[in-house]
């Protein structure tokens, strides 16, 4: 069953485009890009997700990431 989002595809695409543009503007190589995005994810999770929900969110996110790159 597809996951429904409260965000439109256009909202997601615009944000992703802005993030990618920033990486391109900084001429960030692959390893730096992944490191920066990983640090951003860690920061968001640590600042915004209650401790009791962190592990489930991380598990779901990592599975979604694995599924998206297959």
PDB file of N, H, CA, C and O in Angstrom:
ATOM      1  N   UNK A   1       0.843  -1.172   0.000  1.00  0.00           N
ATOM      2  CA  UNK A   1       0.000   0.000   0.000  1.00  0.00           C
ATOM      3  C   UNK A   1       0.894   1.243   0.000  1.00  0.00           C
ATOM      4  O   UNK A   1       1.804   1.351   0.822  1.00  0.00           O
ATOM      5  N   UNK A   2       0.641   2.173  -0.908  1.00  0.00           N
ATOM      6  H   UNK A   2      -0.098   2.086  -1.576  1.00  0.00           H
ATOM      7  CA  UNK A   2       1.465   3.388  -0.942  1.00  0.00           C
ATOM      8  C   UNK A   2       1.241   4.232   0.311  1.00  0.00           C
ATOM      9  O   UNK A   2       0.159   4.246   0.898  1.00  0.00           O
ATOM     10  N   UNK A   3       2.294   4.924   0.690  1.00  0.00           N
ATOM     11  H   UNK A   3       3.173   4.913   0.214  1.00  0.00           H
ATOM     12  CA  UNK A   3       2.210   5.807   1.847  1.00  0.00           C
ATOM     13  C   UNK A   3       1.688   7.158   1.387  1.00  0.00           C
ATOM     14  O   UNK A   3       2.209   7.747   0.439  1.00  0.00           O
ATOM     15  N   UNK A   4       0.655   7.645   2.066  1.00  0.00           N
ATOM     16  H   UNK A   4       0.232   7.167   2.836  1.00  0.00           H
ATOM     17  CA  UNK A   4       0.104   8.953   1.746  1.00  0.00           C
ATOM     18  C   UNK A   4       0.824  10.007   2.571  1.00  0.00           C
ATOM     19  O   UNK A   4       1.110   9.804   3.751  1.00  0.00           O
ATOM     20  N   UNK A   5       1.107  11.114   1.945  1.00  0.00           N
ATOM     21  H   UNK A   5       0.875  11.279   0.987  1.00  0.00           H
ATOM     22  CA  UNK A   5       1.824  12.194   2.615  1.00  0.00           C
ATOM     23  C   UNK A   5       0.931  13.413   2.723  1.00  0.00           C
ATOM     24  O   UNK A   5       0.097  13.675   1.856  1.00  0.00           O
ATOM     25  N   UNK A   6       1.121  14.151   3.803  1.00  0.00           N
ATOM     26  H   UNK A   6       1.798  13.939   4.507  1.00  0.00           H
ATOM     27  CA  UNK A   6       0.380  15.403   3.934  1.00  0.00           C
ATOM     28  C   UNK A   6       1.031  16.510   3.112  1.00  0.00           C
ATOM     29  O   UNK A   6       0.510  17.623   3.041  1.00  0.00           O
ATOM     30  N   UNK A   7       2.159  16.207   2.496  1.00  0.00           N
ATOM     31  H   UNK A   7       2.582  15.302   2.554  1.00  0.00           H
ATOM     32  CA  UNK A   7       2.873  17.174   1.659  1.00  0.00           C
ATOM     33  C   UNK A   7       2.677  16.811   0.194  1.00  0.00           C
ATOM     34  O   UNK A   7       2.646  15.634  -0.166  1.00  0.00           O
ATOM     35  N   UNK A   8       2.547  17.816  -0.636  1.00  0.00           N
ATOM     36  H   UNK A   8       2.572  18.772  -0.344  1.00  0.00           H
ATOM     37  CA  UNK A   8       2.379  17.559  -2.066  1.00  0.00           C
ATOM     38  C   UNK A   8       3.711  17.124  -2.673  1.00  0.00           C
ATOM     39  O   UNK A   8       4.780  17.396  -2.127  1.00  0.00           O
ATOM     40  N   UNK A   9       3.621  16.453  -3.799  1.00  0.00           N
ATOM     41  H   UNK A   9       2.753  16.232  -4.242  1.00  0.00           H
ATOM     42  CA  UNK A   9       4.837  16.068  -4.521  1.00  0.00           C
ATOM     43  C   UNK A   9       5.654  17.310  -4.862  1.00  0.00           C
ATOM     44  O   UNK A   9       6.884  17.289  -4.810  1.00  0.00           O
ATOM     45  N   UNK A  10       4.958  18.391  -5.213  1.00  0.00           N
ATOM     46  H   UNK A  10       3.959  18.408  -5.256  1.00  0.00           H
ATOM     47  CA  UNK A  10       5.656  19.632  -5.587  1.00  0.00           C
ATOM     48  C   UNK A  10       6.431  20.207  -4.406  1.00  0.00           C
ATOM     49  O   UNK A  10       7.550  20.688  -4.583  1.00  0.00           O
ATOM     50  N   UNK A  11       5.854  20.167  -3.199  1.00  0.00           N
ATOM     51  H   UNK A  11       4.945  19.776  -3.055  1.00  0.00           H
ATOM     52  CA  UNK A  11       6.568  20.666  -2.018  1.00  0.00           C
ATOM     53  C   UNK A  11       7.842  19.866  -1.787  1.00  0.00           C
ATOM     54  O   UNK A  11       8.902  20.431  -1.517  1.00  0.00           O
ATOM     55  N   UNK A  12       7.731  18.561  -1.894  1.00  0.00           N
ATOM     56  H   UNK A  12       6.870  18.102  -2.114  1.00  0.00           H
ATOM     57  CA  UNK A  12       8.894  17.691  -1.681  1.00  0.00           C
ATOM     58  C   UNK A  12       9.937  17.943  -2.756  1.00  0.00           C
ATOM     59  O   UNK A  12      11.120  18.092  -2.452  1.00  0.00           O
ATOM     60  N   UNK A  13       9.508  17.992  -4.009  1.00  0.00           N
ATOM     61  H   UNK A  13       8.546  17.871  -4.256  1.00  0.00           H
ATOM     62  CA  UNK A  13      10.443  18.209  -5.113  1.00  0.00           C
ATOM     63  C   UNK A  13      11.152  19.559  -4.996  1.00  0.00           C
ATOM     64  O   UNK A  13      12.350  19.654  -5.262  1.00  0.00           O
ATOM     65  N   UNK A  14      10.429  20.586  -4.606  1.00  0.00           N
ATOM     66  H   UNK A  14       9.455  20.509  -4.390  1.00  0.00           H
ATOM     67  CA  UNK A  14      11.052  21.909  -4.455  1.00  0.00           C
ATOM     68  C   UNK A  14      12.124  21.899  -3.379  1.00  0.00           C
ATOM     69  O   UNK A  14      13.202  22.464  -3.568  1.00  0.00           O
ATOM     70  N   UNK A  15      11.838  21.263  -2.258  1.00  0.00           N
ATOM     71  H   UNK A  15      10.963  20.804  -2.105  1.00  0.00           H
ATOM     72  CA  UNK A  15      12.815  21.208  -1.175  1.00  0.00           C
ATOM     73  C   UNK A  15      14.036  20.388  -1.582  1.00  0.00           C
ATOM     74  O   UNK A  15      15.171  20.786  -1.320  1.00  0.00           O
ATOM     75  N   UNK A  16      13.804  19.255  -2.218  1.00  0.00           N
ATOM     76  H   UNK A  16      12.882  18.932  -2.431  1.00  0.00           H
ATOM     77  CA  UNK A  16      14.920  18.425  -2.679  1.00  0.00           C
ATOM     78  C   UNK A  16      15.763  19.190  -3.695  1.00  0.00           C
ATOM     79  O   UNK A  16      16.993  19.151  -3.646  1.00  0.00           O
ATOM     80  N   UNK A  17      15.101  19.881  -4.608  1.00  0.00           N
ATOM     81  H   UNK A  17      14.102  19.913  -4.648  1.00  0.00           H
ATOM     82  CA  UNK A  17      15.839  20.684  -5.596  1.00  0.00           C
ATOM     83  C   UNK A  17      16.720  21.731  -4.911  1.00  0.00           C
ATOM     84  O   UNK A  17      17.864  21.940  -5.313  1.00  0.00           O
ATOM     85  N   UNK A  18      16.182  22.389  -3.873  1.00  0.00           N
ATOM     86  H   UNK A  18      15.253  22.219  -3.547  1.00  0.00           H
ATOM     87  CA  UNK A  18      16.963  23.400  -3.150  1.00  0.00           C
ATOM     88  C   UNK A  18      18.158  22.773  -2.431  1.00  0.00           C
ATOM     89  O   UNK A  18      19.254  23.334  -2.428  1.00  0.00           O
ATOM     90  N   UNK A  19      17.939  21.619  -1.832  1.00  0.00           N
ATOM     91  H   UNK A  19      17.049  21.163  -1.835  1.00  0.00           H
ATOM     92  CA  UNK A  19      19.051  20.940  -1.144  1.00  0.00           C
ATOM     93  C   UNK A  19      20.136  20.538  -2.139  1.00  0.00           C
ATOM     94  O   UNK A  19      21.324  20.745  -1.892  1.00  0.00           O
ATOM     95  N   UNK A  20      19.719  19.964  -3.259  1.00  0.00           N
ATOM     96  H   UNK A  20      18.754  19.796  -3.459  1.00  0.00           H
ATOM     97  CA  UNK A  20      20.694  19.552  -4.273  1.00  0.00           C
ATOM     98  C   UNK A  20      21.420  20.754  -4.869  1.00  0.00           C
ATOM     99  O   UNK A  20      22.619  20.684  -5.136  1.00  0.00           O
ATOM    100  N   UNK A  21      20.706  21.847  -5.079  1.00  0.00           N
ATOM    101  H   UNK A  21      19.732  21.904  -4.862  1.00  0.00           H
ATOM    102  CA  UNK A  21      21.330  23.059  -5.616  1.00  0.00           C
ATOM    103  C   UNK A  21      22.416  23.562  -4.662  1.00  0.00           C
ATOM    104  O   UNK A  21      23.481  23.998  -5.098  1.00  0.00           O
ATOM    105  N   UNK A  22      22.139  23.497  -3.372  1.00  0.00           N
ATOM    106  H   UNK A  22      21.273  23.143  -3.018  1.00  0.00           H
ATOM    107  CA  UNK A  22      23.133  23.926  -2.384  1.00  0.00           C
ATOM    108  C   UNK A  22      24.389  23.061  -2.472  1.00  0.00           C
ATOM    109  O   UNK A  22      25.504  23.580  -2.425  1.00  0.00           O
ATOM    110  N   UNK A  23      24.214  21.759  -2.599  1.00  0.00           N
ATOM    111  H   UNK A  23      23.308  21.337  -2.638  1.00  0.00           H
ATOM    112  CA  UNK A  23      25.376  20.873  -2.720  1.00  0.00           C
ATOM    113  C   UNK A  23      26.161  21.174  -3.998  1.00  0.00           C
ATOM    114  O   UNK A  23      27.391  21.184  -3.983  1.00  0.00           O
ATOM    115  N   UNK A  24      25.459  21.417  -5.091  1.00  0.00           N
ATOM    116  H   UNK A  24      24.460  21.409  -5.103  1.00  0.00           H
ATOM    117  CA  UNK A  24      26.119  21.748  -6.356  1.00  0.00           C
ATOM    118  C   UNK A  24      26.832  23.090  -6.240  1.00  0.00           C
ATOM    119  O   UNK A  24      27.976  23.224  -6.675  1.00  0.00           O
ATOM    120  N   UNK A  25      26.163  24.086  -5.656  1.00  0.00           N
ATOM    121  H   UNK A  25      25.233  23.977  -5.303  1.00  0.00           H
ATOM    122  CA  UNK A  25      26.768  25.419  -5.504  1.00  0.00           C
ATOM    123  C   UNK A  25      28.060  25.358  -4.693  1.00  0.00           C
ATOM    124  O   UNK A  25      28.983  26.137  -4.932  1.00  0.00           O
ATOM    125  N   UNK A  26      28.126  24.438  -3.736  1.00  0.00           N
ATOM    126  H   UNK A  26      27.376  23.805  -3.541  1.00  0.00           H
ATOM    127  CA  UNK A  26      29.329  24.286  -2.908  1.00  0.00           C
ATOM    128  C   UNK A  26      30.336  23.314  -3.527  1.00  0.00           C
ATOM    129  O   UNK A  26      31.401  23.054  -2.967  1.00  0.00           O
ATOM    130  N   UNK A  27      29.969  22.786  -4.692  1.00  0.00           N
ATOM    131  H   UNK A  27      29.104  22.997  -5.147  1.00  0.00           H
ATOM    132  CA  UNK A  27      30.826  21.806  -5.373  1.00  0.00           C
ATOM    133  C   UNK A  27      31.213  20.662  -4.430  1.00  0.00           C
ATOM    134  O   UNK A  27      32.354  20.200  -4.415  1.00  0.00           O
ATOM    135  N   UNK A  28      30.227  20.223  -3.649  1.00  0.00           N
ATOM    136  H   UNK A  28      29.300  20.598  -3.662  1.00  0.00           H
ATOM    137  CA  UNK A  28      30.474  19.170  -2.666  1.00  0.00           C
ATOM    138  C   UNK A  28      30.621  17.821  -3.363  1.00  0.00           C
ATOM    139  O   UNK A  28      29.727  17.399  -4.097  1.00  0.00           O
ATOM    140  N   UNK A  29      31.750  17.141  -3.135  1.00  0.00           N
ATOM    141  H   UNK A  29      32.476  17.484  -2.539  1.00  0.00           H
ATOM    142  CA  UNK A  29      31.898  15.794  -3.696  1.00  0.00           C
ATOM    143  C   UNK A  29      30.958  14.818  -2.974  1.00  0.00           C
ATOM    144  O   UNK A  29      30.358  15.157  -1.954  1.00  0.00           O
ATOM    145  N   UNK A  30      30.845  13.633  -3.508  1.00  0.00           N
ATOM    146  H   UNK A  30      31.333  13.358  -4.337  1.00  0.00           H
ATOM    147  CA  UNK A  30      29.926  12.627  -2.984  1.00  0.00           C
ATOM    148  C   UNK A  30      30.080  12.420  -1.477  1.00  0.00           C
ATOM    149  O   UNK A  30      29.094  12.464  -0.741  1.00  0.00           O
ATOM    150  N   UNK A  31      31.305  12.196  -1.019  1.00  0.00           N
ATOM    151  H   UNK A  31      32.106  12.161  -1.617  1.00  0.00           H
ATOM    152  CA  UNK A  31      31.487  11.892   0.399  1.00  0.00           C
ATOM    153  C   UNK A  31      31.090  13.066   1.293  1.00  0.00           C
ATOM    154  O   UNK A  31      30.488  12.864   2.347  1.00  0.00           O
ATOM    155  N   UNK A  32      31.418  14.283   0.883  1.00  0.00           N
ATOM    156  H   UNK A  32      31.907  14.447   0.026  1.00  0.00           H
ATOM    157  CA  UNK A  32      31.033  15.454   1.668  1.00  0.00           C
ATOM    158  C   UNK A  32      29.520  15.650   1.641  1.00  0.00           C
ATOM    159  O   UNK A  32      28.919  15.995   2.659  1.00  0.00           O
ATOM    160  N   UNK A  33      28.905  15.433   0.485  1.00  0.00           N
ATOM    161  H   UNK A  33      29.393  15.153  -0.342  1.00  0.00           H
ATOM    162  CA  UNK A  33      27.452  15.549   0.375  1.00  0.00           C
ATOM    163  C   UNK A  33      26.754  14.574   1.311  1.00  0.00           C
ATOM    164  O   UNK A  33      25.839  14.953   2.042  1.00  0.00           O
ATOM    165  N   UNK A  34      27.186  13.318   1.287  1.00  0.00           N
ATOM    166  H   UNK A  34      27.930  13.009   0.694  1.00  0.00           H
ATOM    167  CA  UNK A  34      26.573  12.314   2.163  1.00  0.00           C
ATOM    168  C   UNK A  34      26.814  12.628   3.633  1.00  0.00           C
ATOM    169  O   UNK A  34      25.925  12.450   4.465  1.00  0.00           O
ATOM    170  N   UNK A  35      28.017  13.096   3.953  1.00  0.00           N
ATOM    171  H   UNK A  35      28.739  13.241   3.277  1.00  0.00           H
ATOM    172  CA  UNK A  35      28.332  13.449   5.335  1.00  0.00           C
ATOM    173  C   UNK A  35      27.450  14.605   5.804  1.00  0.00           C
ATOM    174  O   UNK A  35      26.914  14.563   6.912  1.00  0.00           O
ATOM    175  N   UNK A  36      27.297  15.627   4.978  1.00  0.00           N
ATOM    176  H   UNK A  36      27.733  15.661   4.078  1.00  0.00           H
ATOM    177  CA  UNK A  36      26.487  16.790   5.348  1.00  0.00           C
ATOM    178  C   UNK A  36      25.015  16.406   5.496  1.00  0.00           C
ATOM    179  O   UNK A  36      24.348  16.829   6.440  1.00  0.00           O
ATOM    180  N   UNK A  37      24.522  15.610   4.567  1.00  0.00           N
ATOM    181  H   UNK A  37      25.065  15.266   3.801  1.00  0.00           H
ATOM    182  CA  UNK A  37      23.125  15.178   4.663  1.00  0.00           C
ATOM    183  C   UNK A  37      22.913  14.274   5.886  1.00  0.00           C
ATOM    184  O   UNK A  37      21.897  14.382   6.571  1.00  0.00           O
ATOM    185  N   UNK A  38      23.852  13.405   6.148  1.00  0.00           N
ATOM    186  H   UNK A  38      24.678  13.317   5.591  1.00  0.00           H
ATOM    187  CA  UNK A  38      23.761  12.550   7.339  1.00  0.00           C
ATOM    188  C   UNK A  38      23.779  13.361   8.624  1.00  0.00           C
ATOM    189  O   UNK A  38      23.005  13.092   9.542  1.00  0.00           O
ATOM    190  N   UNK A  39      24.657  14.350   8.692  1.00  0.00           N
ATOM    191  H   UNK A  39      25.286  14.568   7.946  1.00  0.00           H
ATOM    192  CA  UNK A  39      24.698  15.218   9.871  1.00  0.00           C
ATOM    193  C   UNK A  39      23.406  16.011  10.018  1.00  0.00           C
ATOM    194  O   UNK A  39      22.938  16.246  11.133  1.00  0.00           O
ATOM    195  N   UNK A  40      22.831  16.421   8.891  1.00  0.00           N
ATOM    196  H   UNK A  40      23.211  16.230   7.985  1.00  0.00           H
ATOM    197  CA  UNK A  40      21.557  17.134   8.923  1.00  0.00           C
ATOM    198  C   UNK A  40      20.457  16.232   9.462  1.00  0.00           C
ATOM    199  O   UNK A  40      19.657  16.659  10.295  1.00  0.00           O
ATOM    200  N   UNK A  41      20.411  14.995   8.996  1.00  0.00           N
ATOM    201  H   UNK A  41      21.060  14.648   8.320  1.00  0.00           H
ATOM    202  CA  UNK A  41      19.423  14.037   9.497  1.00  0.00           C
ATOM    203  C   UNK A  41      19.587  13.807  10.992  1.00  0.00           C
ATOM    204  O   UNK A  41      18.607  13.814  11.736  1.00  0.00           O
ATOM    205  N   UNK A  42      20.818  13.606  11.428  1.00  0.00           N
ATOM    206  H   UNK A  42      21.615  13.600  10.823  1.00  0.00           H
ATOM    207  CA  UNK A  42      21.076  13.398  12.857  1.00  0.00           C
ATOM    208  C   UNK A  42      20.606  14.587  13.677  1.00  0.00           C
ATOM    209  O   UNK A  42      19.999  14.419  14.735  1.00  0.00           O
ATOM    210  N   UNK A  43      20.885  15.776  13.193  1.00  0.00           N
ATOM    211  H   UNK A  43      21.379  15.912  12.334  1.00  0.00           H
ATOM    212  CA  UNK A  43      20.475  16.994  13.896  1.00  0.00           C
ATOM    213  C   UNK A  43      18.948  17.074  13.992  1.00  0.00           C
ATOM    214  O   UNK A  43      18.405  17.345  15.063  1.00  0.00           O
ATOM    215  N   UNK A  44      18.265  16.840  12.879  1.00  0.00           N
ATOM    216  H   UNK A  44      18.707  16.620  12.010  1.00  0.00           H
ATOM    217  CA  UNK A  44      16.803  16.905  12.874  1.00  0.00           C
ATOM    218  C   UNK A  44      16.221  15.873  13.836  1.00  0.00           C
ATOM    219  O   UNK A  44      15.326  16.191  14.619  1.00  0.00           O
ATOM    220  N   UNK A  45      16.718  14.655  13.785  1.00  0.00           N
ATOM    221  H   UNK A  45      17.445  14.397  13.149  1.00  0.00           H
ATOM    222  CA  UNK A  45      16.212  13.599  14.668  1.00  0.00           C
ATOM    223  C   UNK A  45      16.468  13.955  16.124  1.00  0.00           C
ATOM    224  O   UNK A  45      15.574  13.828  16.960  1.00  0.00           O
ATOM    225  N   UNK A  46      17.675  14.398  16.433  1.00  0.00           N
ATOM    226  H   UNK A  46      18.402  14.501  15.754  1.00  0.00           H
ATOM    227  CA  UNK A  46      17.999  14.725  17.826  1.00  0.00           C
ATOM    228  C   UNK A  46      17.218  15.923  18.357  1.00  0.00           C
ATOM    229  O   UNK A  46      16.905  15.979  19.546  1.00  0.00           O
ATOM    230  N   UNK A  47      16.903  16.878  17.487  1.00  0.00           N
ATOM    231  H   UNK A  47      17.158  16.831  16.521  1.00  0.00           H
ATOM    232  CA  UNK A  47      16.210  18.094  17.922  1.00  0.00           C
ATOM    233  C   UNK A  47      14.688  17.981  17.891  1.00  0.00           C
ATOM    234  O   UNK A  47      14.004  18.643  18.671  1.00  0.00           O
ATOM    235  N   UNK A  48      14.158  17.155  17.005  1.00  0.00           N
ATOM    236  H   UNK A  48      14.714  16.617  16.371  1.00  0.00           H
ATOM    237  CA  UNK A  48      12.711  17.166  16.758  1.00  0.00           C
ATOM    238  C   UNK A  48      11.960  15.903  17.169  1.00  0.00           C
ATOM    239  O   UNK A  48      10.736  15.934  17.298  1.00  0.00           O
ATOM    240  N   UNK A  49      12.662  14.801  17.377  1.00  0.00           N
ATOM    241  H   UNK A  49      13.656  14.775  17.273  1.00  0.00           H
ATOM    242  CA  UNK A  49      11.984  13.532  17.635  1.00  0.00           C
ATOM    243  C   UNK A  49      12.126  13.162  19.113  1.00  0.00           C
ATOM    244  O   UNK A  49      13.237  13.121  19.642  1.00  0.00           O
ATOM    245  N   UNK A  50      10.994  12.892  19.777  1.00  0.00           N
ATOM    246  H   UNK A  50      10.092  12.925  19.347  1.00  0.00           H
ATOM    247  CA  UNK A  50      11.067  12.465  21.177  1.00  0.00           C
ATOM    248  C   UNK A  50      11.887  11.178  21.312  1.00  0.00           C
ATOM    249  O   UNK A  50      11.859  10.316  20.434  1.00  0.00           O
ATOM    250  N   UNK A  51      12.607  11.067  22.411  1.00  0.00           N
ATOM    251  H   UNK A  51      12.629  11.768  23.124  1.00  0.00           H
ATOM    252  CA  UNK A  51      13.513   9.935  22.627  1.00  0.00           C
ATOM    253  C   UNK A  51      12.814   8.590  22.441  1.00  0.00           C
ATOM    254  O   UNK A  51      13.394   7.660  21.880  1.00  0.00           O
ATOM    255  N   UNK A  52      11.585   8.485  22.905  1.00  0.00           N
ATOM    256  H   UNK A  52      11.114   9.240  23.361  1.00  0.00           H
ATOM    257  CA  UNK A  52      10.854   7.210  22.814  1.00  0.00           C
ATOM    258  C   UNK A  52      10.541   6.809  21.380  1.00  0.00           C
ATOM    259  O   UNK A  52      10.290   5.635  21.109  1.00  0.00           O
ATOM    260  N   UNK A  53      10.552   7.764  20.462  1.00  0.00           N
ATOM    261  H   UNK A  53      10.755   8.718  20.682  1.00  0.00           H
ATOM    262  CA  UNK A  53      10.190   7.483  19.074  1.00  0.00           C
ATOM    263  C   UNK A  53      11.398   7.394  18.145  1.00  0.00           C
ATOM    264  O   UNK A  53      11.254   7.018  16.982  1.00  0.00           O
ATOM    265  N   UNK A  54      12.573   7.732  18.639  1.00  0.00           N
ATOM    266  H   UNK A  54      12.690   8.038  19.584  1.00  0.00           H
ATOM    267  CA  UNK A  54      13.753   7.799  17.774  1.00  0.00           C
ATOM    268  C   UNK A  54      14.083   6.485  17.090  1.00  0.00           C
ATOM    269  O   UNK A  54      14.293   6.459  15.877  1.00  0.00           O
ATOM    270  N   UNK A  55      14.133   5.388  17.845  1.00  0.00           N
ATOM    271  H   UNK A  55      13.962   5.409  18.830  1.00  0.00           H
ATOM    272  CA  UNK A  55      14.557   4.125  17.252  1.00  0.00           C
ATOM    273  C   UNK A  55      13.601   3.665  16.165  1.00  0.00           C
ATOM    274  O   UNK A  55      14.043   3.205  15.112  1.00  0.00           O
ATOM    275  N   UNK A  56      12.296   3.781  16.401  1.00  0.00           N
ATOM    276  H   UNK A  56      11.937   4.154  17.256  1.00  0.00           H
ATOM    277  CA  UNK A  56      11.321   3.371  15.384  1.00  0.00           C
ATOM    278  C   UNK A  56      11.455   4.235  14.134  1.00  0.00           C
ATOM    279  O   UNK A  56      11.399   3.723  13.016  1.00  0.00           O
ATOM    280  N   UNK A  57      11.632   5.535  14.317  1.00  0.00           N
ATOM    281  H   UNK A  57      11.678   5.951  15.225  1.00  0.00           H
ATOM    282  CA  UNK A  57      11.784   6.430  13.172  1.00  0.00           C
ATOM    283  C   UNK A  57      13.045   6.083  12.388  1.00  0.00           C
ATOM    284  O   UNK A  57      13.019   6.023  11.159  1.00  0.00           O
ATOM    285  N   UNK A  58      14.142   5.856  13.093  1.00  0.00           N
ATOM    286  H   UNK A  58      14.164   5.905  14.092  1.00  0.00           H
ATOM    287  CA  UNK A  58      15.408   5.505  12.434  1.00  0.00           C
ATOM    288  C   UNK A  58      15.269   4.186  11.678  1.00  0.00           C
ATOM    289  O   UNK A  58      15.741   4.068  10.548  1.00  0.00           O
ATOM    290  N   UNK A  59      14.630   3.205  12.287  1.00  0.00           N
ATOM    291  H   UNK A  59      14.246   3.301  13.205  1.00  0.00           H
ATOM    292  CA  UNK A  59      14.429   1.915  11.617  1.00  0.00           C
ATOM    293  C   UNK A  59      13.588   2.074  10.351  1.00  0.00           C
ATOM    294  O   UNK A  59      13.921   1.522   9.302  1.00  0.00           O
ATOM    295  N   UNK A  60      12.497   2.833  10.457  1.00  0.00           N
ATOM    296  H   UNK A  60      12.227   3.281  11.309  1.00  0.00           H
ATOM    297  CA  UNK A  60      11.632   3.048   9.295  1.00  0.00           C
ATOM    298  C   UNK A  60      12.367   3.834   8.209  1.00  0.00           C
ATOM    299  O   UNK A  60      12.253   3.521   7.024  1.00  0.00           O
ATOM    300  N   UNK A  61      13.111   4.844   8.616  1.00  0.00           N
ATOM    301  H   UNK A  61      13.204   5.098   9.579  1.00  0.00           H
ATOM    302  CA  UNK A  61      13.841   5.658   7.645  1.00  0.00           C
ATOM    303  C   UNK A  61      14.894   4.832   6.920  1.00  0.00           C
ATOM    304  O   UNK A  61      14.999   4.903   5.696  1.00  0.00           O
ATOM    305  N   UNK A  62      15.675   4.051   7.659  1.00  0.00           N
ATOM    306  H   UNK A  62      15.589   3.993   8.654  1.00  0.00           H
ATOM    307  CA  UNK A  62      16.734   3.273   7.016  1.00  0.00           C
ATOM    308  C   UNK A  62      16.152   2.226   6.069  1.00  0.00           C
ATOM    309  O   UNK A  62      16.727   1.951   5.016  1.00  0.00           O
ATOM    310  N   UNK A  63      15.016   1.644   6.441  1.00  0.00           N
ATOM    311  H   UNK A  63      14.549   1.868   7.296  1.00  0.00           H
ATOM    312  CA  UNK A  63      14.379   0.681   5.537  1.00  0.00           C
ATOM    313  C   UNK A  63      13.875   1.360   4.275  1.00  0.00           C
ATOM    314  O   UNK A  63      14.019   0.829   3.174  1.00  0.00           O
ATOM    315  N   UNK A  64      13.281   2.545   4.442  1.00  0.00           N
ATOM    316  H   UNK A  64      13.164   2.976   5.336  1.00  0.00           H
ATOM    317  CA  UNK A  64      12.803   3.302   3.278  1.00  0.00           C
ATOM    318  C   UNK A  64      13.970   3.690   2.371  1.00  0.00           C
ATOM    319  O   UNK A  64      13.846   3.648   1.147  1.00  0.00           O
ATOM    320  N   UNK A  65      15.096   4.065   2.965  1.00  0.00           N
ATOM    321  H   UNK A  65      15.196   4.099   3.959  1.00  0.00           H
ATOM    322  CA  UNK A  65      16.284   4.403   2.180  1.00  0.00           C
ATOM    323  C   UNK A  65      16.772   3.190   1.396  1.00  0.00           C
ATOM    324  O   UNK A  65      17.061   3.282   0.203  1.00  0.00           O
ATOM    325  N   UNK A  66      16.858   2.053   2.082  1.00  0.00           N
ATOM    326  H   UNK A  66      16.623   1.978   3.052  1.00  0.00           H
ATOM    327  CA  UNK A  66      17.290   0.815   1.405  1.00  0.00           C
ATOM    328  C   UNK A  66      16.356   0.486   0.244  1.00  0.00           C
ATOM    329  O   UNK A  66      16.809   0.144  -0.848  1.00  0.00           O
ATOM    330  N   UNK A  67      15.055   0.592   0.485  1.00  0.00           N
ATOM    331  H   UNK A  67      14.686   0.870   1.373  1.00  0.00           H
ATOM    332  CA  UNK A  67      14.073   0.272  -0.559  1.00  0.00           C
ATOM    333  C   UNK A  67      14.171   1.242  -1.738  1.00  0.00           C
ATOM    334  O   UNK A  67      13.961   0.844  -2.884  1.00  0.00           O
ATOM    335  N   UNK A  68      14.484   2.493  -1.469  1.00  0.00           N
ATOM    336  H   UNK A  68      14.655   2.816  -0.538  1.00  0.00           H
ATOM    337  CA  UNK A  68      14.504   3.505  -2.524  1.00  0.00           C
ATOM    338  C   UNK A  68      15.721   3.393  -3.437  1.00  0.00           C
ATOM    339  O   UNK A  68      15.697   3.923  -4.548  1.00  0.00           O
ATOM    340  N   UNK A  69      16.772   2.725  -3.004  1.00  0.00           N
ATOM    341  H   UNK A  69      16.792   2.294  -2.101  1.00  0.00           H
ATOM    342  CA  UNK A  69      17.970   2.621  -3.842  1.00  0.00           C
ATOM    343  C   UNK A  69      18.135   1.247  -4.480  1.00  0.00           C
ATOM    344  O   UNK A  69      19.160   0.968  -5.102  1.00  0.00           O
ATOM    345  N   UNK A  70      17.149   0.406  -4.331  1.00  0.00           N
ATOM    346  H   UNK A  70      16.317   0.633  -3.825  1.00  0.00           H
ATOM    347  CA  UNK A  70      17.211  -0.917  -4.954  1.00  0.00           C
ATOM    348  C   UNK A  70      16.982  -0.831  -6.428  1.00  0.00           C
ATOM    349  O   UNK A  70      16.999  -1.851  -7.116  1.00  0.00           O
TER     350      UNK A  70
END
